[in-house]
Amino acid sequence: MSLTSSPRLLKAGIVLMDPGSGQVLRVISLQYNPDNLSRSLQIHALAAEGGDRSEPLRMKGPPVETFKLEAEIDATDQLEFPGQNNNTVQHGIHPQLAALETLIYPESSALQANNALAGSGALEIIPMEAPLTLFVWSKQRAVPVRITEFSVTEEAFDPLLNPIRARVSLGLRVLSVDDLGFSHKGGSLFMSYLKNKEALAGKAPGATLSTLGLEGLS
């Protein structure tokens, strides 16, 4: 057995789960980990209610957290060995793009079923429920999300016009217990995410008032 000192490279990706049972339906790993991950947090504070009274220290719930990233997909390495990558030769990176794009499509069977209900005169058609989407960026960040932005820039093509290189831009909004509730599978995953943040915060280096040039503050 050969040993190596190189660390194992983990992939960022997306996991689709059944929202009821929590069963994993599909795992999509990004071909290359993006160089940048942009995050923003919008504070969910209690607004002032009438007069001069306000409670600026009270929070209504978790902040609204969003992620933005750009993923690269490239078939160049696979096309160097066409005999071993027949799927890529035939379709380019269409399958990888389709796997990401179908995250924001309802299933065709669900569309057909709703159309059949409408054709039969059903008065109420329940909106289609998508799988629970989990964004994973290391074991420290595995959090339920909703995809809010999706764009694709295809940059190179093979002779059959299959895309062979593309950039996919994703915008993700974290779904908290405010969105899902505590009993939902996604709600419990969010609570694990929050508790992990709190545990990591406890490992941050501490400081004293004297570090900030303050004395006797009480």
C-alpha positions as a Markdown table, in Angstrom:
| # | Residue | x | y | z |
|---|---|---|---|---|
| 1 | Met | 0.0 | 0.0 | 0.0 |
| 2 | Ser | 1.4 | 3.4 | -1.0 |
| 3 | Leu | 1.1 | 6.3 | 1.4 |
| 4 | Thr | 0.8 | 9.9 | 0.4 |
| 5 | Ser | 0.9 | 13.1 | 2.5 |
| 6 | Ser | -1.5 | 14.9 | 0.1 |
| 7 | Pro | -4.8 | 15.8 | 1.7 |
| 8 | Arg | -7.9 | 14.4 | 0.3 |
| 9 | Leu | -9.7 | 17.0 | -1.8 |
| 10 | Leu | -13.4 | 17.2 | -0.9 |
| 11 | Lys | -15.9 | 18.4 | -3.4 |
| 12 | Ala | -18.6 | 21.0 | -2.9 |
| 13 | Gly | -22.0 | 20.0 | -4.2 |
| 14 | Ile | -25.7 | 19.7 | -3.9 |
| 15 | Val | -27.8 | 16.9 | -2.3 |
| 16 | Leu | -31.4 | 16.2 | -3.1 |
| 17 | Met | -33.5 | 14.6 | -0.3 |
| 18 | Asp | -37.0 | 13.5 | 0.1 |
| 19 | Pro | -38.5 | 16.2 | 2.4 |
| 20 | Gly | -40.6 | 13.6 | 4.3 |
| 21 | Ser | -38.3 | 10.6 | 4.8 |
| 22 | Gly | -34.9 | 12.4 | 4.4 |
| 23 | Gln | -33.9 | 9.7 | 1.9 |
| 24 | Val | -31.1 | 10.9 | -0.4 |
| 25 | Leu | -32.4 | 11.0 | -4.0 |
| 26 | Arg | -29.4 | 12.4 | -5.8 |
| 27 | Val | -25.9 | 13.8 | -5.1 |
| 28 | Ile | -24.3 | 16.3 | -7.5 |
| 29 | Ser | -20.7 | 17.2 | -7.0 |
| 30 | Leu | -19.1 | 20.2 | -8.7 |
| 31 | Gln | -16.4 | 19.3 | -11.1 |
| 32 | Tyr | -14.1 | 22.0 | -9.7 |
| 33 | Asn | -14.5 | 23.7 | -6.4 |
| 34 | Pro | -15.2 | 27.4 | -7.1 |
| 35 | Asp | -12.4 | 29.9 | -6.2 |
| 36 | Asn | -14.9 | 32.2 | -4.5 |
| 37 | Leu | -18.0 | 31.8 | -2.3 |
| 38 | Ser | -19.9 | 35.0 | -1.6 |
| 39 | Arg | -22.1 | 35.1 | 1.4 |
| 40 | Ser | -24.5 | 37.8 | 2.8 |
| 41 | Leu | -26.6 | 37.8 | 6.0 |
| 42 | Gln | -29.6 | 40.1 | 6.4 |
| 43 | Ile | -30.5 | 40.7 | 10.0 |
| 44 | His | -34.0 | 39.7 | 11.0 |
| 45 | Ala | -34.5 | 42.3 | 13.8 |
| 46 | Leu | -37.6 | 43.5 | 15.5 |
| 47 | Ala | -38.8 | 46.8 | 14.0 |
| 48 | Ala | -39.9 | 49.7 | 16.1 |
| 49 | Glu | -43.6 | 49.7 | 16.7 |
| 50 | Gly | -45.2 | 53.1 | 17.2 |
| 51 | Gly | -44.0 | 56.1 | 19.2 |
| 52 | Asp | -40.4 | 56.3 | 20.3 |
| 53 | Arg | -40.4 | 52.8 | 21.7 |
| 54 | Ser | -38.1 | 50.3 | 20.0 |
| 55 | Glu | -36.4 | 47.1 | 21.0 |
| 56 | Pro | -33.2 | 47.1 | 19.0 |
| 57 | Leu | -31.6 | 44.1 | 20.8 |
| 58 | Arg | -34.5 | 41.7 | 20.0 |
| 59 | Met | -34.3 | 39.5 | 17.0 |
| 60 | Lys | -37.3 | 37.9 | 15.3 |
| 61 | Gly | -35.4 | 34.9 | 14.0 |
| 62 | Pro | -32.3 | 33.8 | 12.1 |
| 63 | Pro | -30.9 | 36.2 | 9.5 |
| 64 | Val | -31.6 | 35.7 | 5.8 |
| 65 | Glu | -28.4 | 34.1 | 4.5 |
| 66 | Thr | -27.5 | 33.8 | 0.9 |
| 67 | Phe | -24.7 | 32.3 | -1.1 |
| 68 | Lys | -23.4 | 33.1 | -4.6 |
| 69 | Leu | -20.9 | 31.0 | -6.5 |
| 70 | Glu | -19.7 | 30.2 | -10.0 |
| 71 | Ala | -19.0 | 26.6 | -11.0 |
| 72 | Glu | -16.9 | 25.6 | -14.0 |
| 73 | Ile | -17.6 | 22.5 | -16.1 |
| 74 | Asp | -15.0 | 21.4 | -18.6 |
| 75 | Ala | -14.8 | 18.3 | -20.7 |
| 76 | Thr | -11.3 | 18.8 | -22.0 |
| 77 | Asp | -9.6 | 16.1 | -19.9 |
| 78 | Gln | -12.3 | 13.5 | -20.8 |
| 79 | Leu | -12.0 | 14.3 | -24.5 |
| 80 | Glu | -8.3 | 13.6 | -24.4 |
| 81 | Phe | -9.3 | 9.9 | -23.9 |
| 82 | Pro | -12.4 | 9.5 | -26.1 |
| 83 | Gly | -12.3 | 5.7 | -25.9 |
| 84 | Gln | -12.8 | 5.9 | -22.1 |
| 85 | Asn | -15.4 | 8.7 | -22.2 |
| 86 | Asn | -17.9 | 7.8 | -24.9 |
| 87 | Asn | -20.7 | 9.7 | -23.1 |
| 88 | Thr | -18.7 | 12.9 | -23.2 |
| 89 | Val | -17.9 | 12.4 | -26.8 |
| 90 | Gln | -21.6 | 12.0 | -27.7 |
| 91 | His | -23.1 | 14.7 | -25.4 |
| 92 | Gly | -20.3 | 17.0 | -24.2 |
| 93 | Ile | -21.2 | 18.5 | -20.9 |
| 94 | His | -25.0 | 18.4 | -21.6 |
| 95 | Pro | -25.5 | 15.8 | -18.8 |
| 96 | Gln | -23.7 | 17.8 | -16.2 |
| 97 | Leu | -25.7 | 21.0 | -17.1 |
| 98 | Ala | -28.9 | 19.1 | -17.2 |
| 99 | Ala | -28.3 | 17.7 | -13.7 |
| 100 | Leu | -28.0 | 21.2 | -12.4 |
| 101 | Glu | -30.8 | 22.7 | -14.5 |
| 102 | Thr | -33.4 | 20.1 | -13.5 |
| 103 | Leu | -32.9 | 21.3 | -9.9 |
| 104 | Ile | -35.3 | 24.2 | -10.8 |
| 105 | Tyr | -37.7 | 22.3 | -13.0 |
| 106 | Pro | -40.7 | 20.3 | -11.8 |
| 107 | Glu | -40.6 | 16.7 | -12.9 |
| 108 | Ser | -42.3 | 16.1 | -16.3 |
| 109 | Ser | -44.5 | 13.4 | -14.7 |
| 110 | Ala | -45.8 | 15.9 | -12.1 |
| 111 | Leu | -46.6 | 18.4 | -14.9 |
| 112 | Gln | -48.5 | 15.7 | -16.8 |
| 113 | Ala | -50.3 | 14.6 | -13.7 |
| 114 | Asn | -51.5 | 18.2 | -12.9 |
| 115 | Asn | -52.5 | 18.6 | -16.5 |
| 116 | Ala | -54.6 | 15.5 | -16.3 |
| 117 | Leu | -56.2 | 16.7 | -13.1 |
| 118 | Ala | -57.0 | 20.1 | -14.8 |
| 119 | Gly | -58.5 | 18.2 | -17.8 |
| 120 | Ser | -60.7 | 16.1 | -15.5 |
| 121 | Gly | -62.2 | 19.3 | -14.0 |
| 122 | Ala | -60.4 | 19.2 | -10.6 |
| 123 | Leu | -61.2 | 22.4 | -8.7 |
| 124 | Glu | -58.0 | 22.5 | -6.8 |
| 125 | Ile | -54.6 | 21.4 | -7.9 |
| 126 | Ile | -51.9 | 21.2 | -5.2 |
| 127 | Pro | -48.7 | 23.0 | -6.2 |
| 128 | Met | -45.8 | 20.6 | -7.0 |
| 129 | Glu | -43.3 | 20.0 | -4.1 |
| 130 | Ala | -39.7 | 19.9 | -5.0 |
| 131 | Pro | -37.1 | 17.7 | -3.2 |
| 132 | Leu | -35.3 | 19.3 | -0.3 |
| 133 | Thr | -32.1 | 20.8 | -1.7 |
| 134 | Leu | -29.0 | 20.7 | 0.5 |
| 135 | Phe | -25.9 | 22.8 | -0.3 |
| 136 | Val | -22.7 | 21.2 | 0.9 |
| 137 | Trp | -19.4 | 23.1 | 1.2 |
| 138 | Ser | -17.4 | 20.9 | 3.6 |
| 139 | Lys | -18.9 | 19.2 | 6.6 |
| 140 | Gln | -19.0 | 22.6 | 8.4 |
| 141 | Arg | -21.5 | 23.9 | 5.9 |
| 142 | Ala | -24.3 | 21.5 | 4.9 |
| 143 | Val | -27.5 | 23.6 | 4.8 |
| 144 | Pro | -30.9 | 23.5 | 3.2 |
| 145 | Val | -31.3 | 26.1 | 0.4 |
| 146 | Arg | -33.6 | 27.3 | -2.3 |
| 147 | Ile | -32.1 | 28.2 | -5.6 |
| 148 | Thr | -32.9 | 31.8 | -6.4 |
| 149 | Glu | -30.6 | 32.6 | -9.3 |
| 150 | Phe | -29.3 | 30.4 | -12.1 |
| 151 | Ser | -27.4 | 31.3 | -15.2 |
| 152 | Val | -25.2 | 29.4 | -17.7 |
| 153 | Thr | -22.5 | 30.8 | -20.0 |
| 154 | Glu | -21.4 | 28.2 | -22.5 |
| 155 | Glu | -17.9 | 29.0 | -23.7 |
| 156 | Ala | -16.8 | 26.2 | -26.1 |
| 157 | Phe | -18.4 | 23.6 | -28.3 |
| 158 | Asp | -17.5 | 20.4 | -30.2 |
| 159 | Pro | -18.2 | 20.0 | -33.9 |
| 160 | Leu | -21.7 | 18.7 | -33.1 |
| 161 | Leu | -22.4 | 22.0 | -31.1 |
| 162 | Asn | -22.4 | 20.1 | -27.8 |
| 163 | Pro | -21.1 | 22.4 | -25.1 |
| 164 | Ile | -17.7 | 21.3 | -23.7 |
| 165 | Arg | -16.9 | 24.2 | -21.4 |
| 166 | Ala | -19.3 | 26.4 | -19.3 |
| 167 | Arg | -19.7 | 28.5 | -16.2 |
| 168 | Val | -22.8 | 28.2 | -14.1 |
| 169 | Ser | -23.7 | 31.0 | -11.7 |
| 170 | Leu | -25.8 | 30.0 | -8.7 |
| 171 | Gly | -27.6 | 32.1 | -6.1 |
| 172 | Leu | -28.8 | 30.2 | -3.0 |
| 173 | Arg | -31.0 | 31.3 | -0.1 |
| 174 | Val | -30.6 | 29.4 | 3.1 |
| 175 | Leu | -33.9 | 27.9 | 4.4 |
| 176 | Ser | -34.2 | 28.3 | 8.2 |
| 177 | Val | -36.7 | 27.1 | 10.7 |
| 178 | Asp | -38.7 | 30.3 | 9.9 |
| 179 | Asp | -39.2 | 28.8 | 6.5 |
| 180 | Leu | -39.5 | 25.1 | 7.2 |
| 181 | Gly | -40.4 | 24.7 | 10.9 |
| 182 | Phe | -38.7 | 22.7 | 13.5 |
| 183 | Ser | -40.4 | 19.4 | 12.6 |
| 184 | His | -39.3 | 19.5 | 8.9 |
| 185 | Lys | -36.2 | 17.5 | 7.9 |
| 186 | Gly | -34.8 | 20.7 | 6.5 |
| 187 | Gly | -35.5 | 22.5 | 9.8 |
| 188 | Ser | -33.5 | 20.0 | 11.8 |
| 189 | Leu | -30.6 | 20.3 | 9.2 |
| 190 | Phe | -30.7 | 24.1 | 9.7 |
| 191 | Met | -30.5 | 23.7 | 13.5 |
| 192 | Ser | -27.5 | 21.4 | 13.1 |
| 193 | Tyr | -25.9 | 24.1 | 10.9 |
| 194 | Leu | -26.6 | 26.8 | 13.5 |
| 195 | Lys | -25.3 | 24.7 | 16.4 |
| 196 | Asn | -22.2 | 24.0 | 14.4 |
| 197 | Lys | -21.7 | 27.8 | 13.9 |
| 198 | Glu | -22.0 | 28.3 | 17.7 |
| 199 | Ala | -19.5 | 25.5 | 18.4 |
| 200 | Leu | -17.0 | 27.1 | 15.9 |
| 201 | Ala | -17.6 | 30.5 | 17.5 |
| 202 | Gly | -16.5 | 29.0 | 20.8 |
| 203 | Lys | -13.2 | 28.1 | 19.3 |
| 204 | Ala | -12.4 | 31.6 | 18.2 |
| 205 | Pro | -9.5 | 33.3 | 20.0 |
| 206 | Gly | -10.7 | 35.4 | 22.9 |
| 207 | Ala | -9.8 | 38.9 | 23.9 |
| 208 | Thr | -10.0 | 41.2 | 27.0 |
| 209 | Leu | -11.2 | 44.7 | 27.4 |
| 210 | Ser | -7.6 | 45.9 | 27.8 |
| 211 | Thr | -6.9 | 44.6 | 24.3 |
| 212 | Leu | -9.4 | 47.2 | 23.1 |
| 213 | Gly | -8.0 | 49.9 | 25.3 |
| 214 | Leu | -10.9 | 49.8 | 27.7 |
| 215 | Glu | -10.8 | 49.6 | 31.5 |
| 216 | Gly | -13.5 | 49.3 | 34.1 |
| 217 | Leu | -16.4 | 48.9 | 31.6 |
| 218 | Ser | -19.5 | 47.6 | 33.4 |
